[in-house]
Amino acid sequence: MTGRPIDDKTRTLREHGCLNPHPERVRDPRFLDNAFFDSRDLVQVKYEMLRRVREDGESVSGSAARFGLSRPTFYLALRAYEAGGLPALLPERPGPRRPHKLSAEVVAALLAARAQQPRPSSRELVEVVRERFGLSVHRRSIERVLARQKKRL
């Protein structure tokens, strides 16, 4: 960190995964001399790194070093920006993208159990999954996947 106390902006950047883990590595003069440029904001740092190469003609290596990032990070950011603009520089949410335990086979078993018994509780469906597949699944995961299935019908 740059020695700044944890404030609302730092907290918000952290919550959204946009807090630069190494703001002290940013050596660009604008980030050092201008309060608008914040080395803690990783999206702003990446954008400025890209802009310096595209608009100011700076080398990729020089720009990456000046912004405390690597060349591979530059190229990943460039591809993301070209594909989706500024929002694409936001980090993706960590973790699984879908309920990985709830395969198509498990969902089919849940739907069958639901069809056999009118209004089974989520807890009963948790037991169905545990008994048939040996999986421990949270009841909310089951509720969400069944709600998605209902929307598809």
CORBELWO-V636392 format. One record per residue. OMEGA is omega in degrees with one decimal (* if undefined). NEAR is the number of other ideal C-beta (glycine too) atoms within 12 Angstrom. Layout:
omega	near
OMEGA	NEAR
OMEGA	NEAR
This chain:
omega	near
-176.9	18
-179.9	21
178.5	10
175.9	18
178.5	11
-178.6	16
-178.6	15
-178.8	11
178.5	19
179.5	23
-179.3	15
177.7	17
179.5	28
-178.5	20
-177.8	14
178.4	20
-176.0	19
-179.4	28
179.6	28
-178.6	32
-178.6	20
-179.0	19
180.0	29
179.0	17
-179.8	25
-177.1	32
-179.9	22
-177.0	30
-179.9	14
179.9	22
-179.8	30
-171.4	19
-172.3	12
-176.4	13
178.8	11
-179.6	11
-174.6	23
-177.5	29
176.2	39
-175.6	32
-174.9	29
178.4	32
179.0	30
179.4	31
179.9	39
-179.6	36
-179.8	33
176.6	38
178.7	45
-178.1	33
-179.2	26
179.3	30
-174.7	28
-173.8	19
-176.5	12
176.8	16
178.5	11
179.6	21
178.9	16
-178.9	24
-179.4	19
-179.2	19
179.6	34
-179.9	31
-178.3	22
-178.7	28
174.5	41
-179.0	28
-178.4	37
175.4	19
177.4	19
177.4	13
177.0	29
-175.8	34
174.7	21
179.3	22
179.8	38
178.7	27
-179.9	16
-178.6	23
-179.9	25
-179.3	15
-172.6	13
178.7	14
-176.3	14
179.1	19
-179.4	15
177.1	20
175.8	33
-179.9	22
176.4	23
176.4	16
177.6	11
174.5	8
-178.0	9
-179.5	11
-178.9	8
178.1	15
-171.2	26
177.5	14
-175.3	23
179.1	31
179.2	18
179.3	15
179.7	15
179.3	30
177.6	30
178.4	20
177.6	28
179.2	40
178.4	25
178.9	17
179.2	27
-179.8	25
-178.7	14
-176.2	14
179.4	15
175.0	9
175.4	12
179.6	24
177.6	17
179.4	24
176.8	16
178.6	20
174.3	35
179.5	27
177.5	23
-179.4	30
-179.4	34
-177.4	20
-175.3	16
-172.3	19
-179.4	22
-178.2	12
173.6	24
-176.7	15
178.9	32
-178.1	19
-179.9	22
176.5	16
178.3	26
179.1	35
-179.3	23
-177.9	20
178.0	32
176.4	33
177.6	18
178.3	18
-179.8	21
179.0	14
-177.7	9
-177.3	10
*	8
